[in-house]
Amino acid sequence: MLRFGAFSRWNQRAHTWLTQRVGHTLAWRYGRPALRLGRVMMATGSIFAVGYSAGMRDCLEDRNGSVSTMMSNILARTSHRGSVLHPSDPLAVRVARVGQEVIAAAEQHMTARIEAARDDTERSVLAERLARLSRHRWNFVVVDDASPNAFVAEGLPGFVFIHRGMLNMLLNDDELCFILAHEISHYICQHGTRERNLQGLFSALQIVILAAADPTGLLSMALELPIFASIFAFAVLLPVSRKAESEADALGIRLVARACRSPEKAILAHQRLAAAEAAQGLDANKTPITTHPPTSLRLAELKSQLPEAQALYEANGCAPLKSVLKRLYANPPPEQL
């Protein structure tokens, strides 16, 4: 990394060279904004490199402590600092059991898609997604919070969070399977990465525009106002987020079928969410200015996808398997002497 004095001397020589080659006017009009952009990018890269190396060192030296810190930060932002249930708690055991079923179904789904890929490019993309899914030891964390919520965090891959309030609302493991499959689908489809890239692109465009066309700094001050961030979120991020929720629903119902859970029973989870919204005075049919589509629309889309999910359920041989398991539970084999 260049020292500040060395970089300043290099910047001055670059400006002199531009002036000699293209003239003072053109150098002032085009060269100075380009050099200003270079300074901004150099400073940004240096700060990122220092912070990234320090974070990686801390994570490698104390992985458990780093995970705990990240989890605390995530819960502080999303769950009002709700505590986490111990893994031996019955609710946590239930969630972990169903969650592992979802992971196995997701790996099966990705393997089937790789085998059916049309070309090497698609096969390579799907294989990379399967590798990302399989390299984590997945943790399913129950947060002691009464609100009905579940989420994955981009900053902590391999973790799925679900609130106690959501578990209390779900009546069976099929519904729980769908909720967890929906969250895993966000990770498989890389929705968090897509949103982060959009935000990064917006920031990069800001840097380019400000460096090239804002010698006074007034535009910089204007773009820092909350109204511009709100416009960007409303025009770009929220529609992308609502589309991601629909995609996660569509993949989630297929993962439910591959896990040999009833797709028809699973989507009842959305009916319970709609009922909870109605109890709070919210309109499940109204398009909200939020990250999620209307619950009634999501439920209608899932019902239209039920025949395909049910066919997948049958193709996996789930019905005979469930029949055998039901008979075994009803008539357990005698204990061996």
TALINRA-V388061 format. One record per run of one state. SS is the DSSP state (H for helix, E for strand, L for the rest). FROM is the first residue (numbers start at 1). TO is the last residue. Records with the same first field share a line. If there is no record, write none. Layout:
BEGIN
SS = FROM-TO + FROM-TO
END
This chain:
BEGIN
L = 1-3 + 23-23 + 62-62 + 79-83 + 85-89 + 116-119 + 135-138 + 144-149 + 153-158 + 170-172 + 189-190 + 214-217 + 224-225 + 259-262 + 267-267 + 280-294 + 316-317 + 331-337
H = 4-22 + 24-61 + 63-78 + 90-115 + 120-134 + 164-169 + 173-188 + 191-213 + 218-223 + 226-258 + 263-266 + 268-279 + 295-315 + 318-330
E = 84-84 + 139-143 + 150-152 + 159-163
END
